[in-house]
Amino acid sequence: LAFIKTDGTYKDAFYIGAYQVTGTSPATTVSGATNRVTMTRATQRSASAARGTGWHVLSYLELAAIQTLMVTEFRDMNTQRAIGRGSQEGAVYVVNTGLSNIAGNRSQNAYTSGGAVTDYISYRGLENIYGRAWQWVDGINAYERVVYLSNDQTAFADNTSVGYEFYAQVPTAAVLYQKELHPLPDVFLPSVVNNASDTTYLGDPLRSSSGWRVGLVGDSSLNGAQVGAFSLALSVASSHSDSLVGSRLCYAAN
């Protein structure tokens, strides 16, 4: 679905920042700069759109396309096991980007027990697609754990289902590992979160809360084994902003 334009035709591609966002007004993503944190999703959205038409915060549907590639390649949803632990420890959320440049577009992992500023994972050139800092994803809103998704950048907004499609209701979860998924063709949304762990089933947790919520993915270096490409938080309000949360820039025709 991430490749379908709003007029029903297909995109040739979409382009994802190799690093988490490093600057704002407008948003930038460059090597050798520190990743930016402590901005709301709406602020990140505006900073991304300021680059011009087609620029936006990575959407949940685009992330799902990346997740699909991972599963196809590794035949494993536990990305820590398949790729590596990366920056899962140490509670340091801001570092210089470009640590993975040596790997080019190969997948690679650098992990230090207890955490180090040199830790990272890279999936096909996407540095820290999980770990280091949480990342906002756009085009996803949840109300009372009912998930609404959109591929239309002009509809991206907080606390609304207007311009979005209903997908599924996720379970109640403070921090519970995902065991089963809804039978959906284009996204990975959990349906069961009991009797699973960081080493079984998906290996990544869900967080969900009532009311209007927005999406965070990947987790941070605060939470150890909870980080991963399928780690999903639908537990924070649109006003949320803190030192654990950054974002990733994306470009695609709408």
Secondary structure, DSSP 8 states (H G I E B T S, - for coil): -TTB-TTS-B-S--EE-SSS--BTTTTB--TTSB---S--HHHHHHHHHTT-TTEEE-BHHHHHHHHHHHHHHHS-S-HHHHT---S-SSS----BS-TTGGGTTS-EEE--TT--TT-EEEETTEETSSSSSEEEEEEEEEETTEEEE---GGG--SS--TT-EEEEE---EEEEE--EE---SS---EEE-SS--TTSTT--EEEE-SSEEEEEES--TTSGGG-STT-EEEEE-TT---TTEE--EEE---
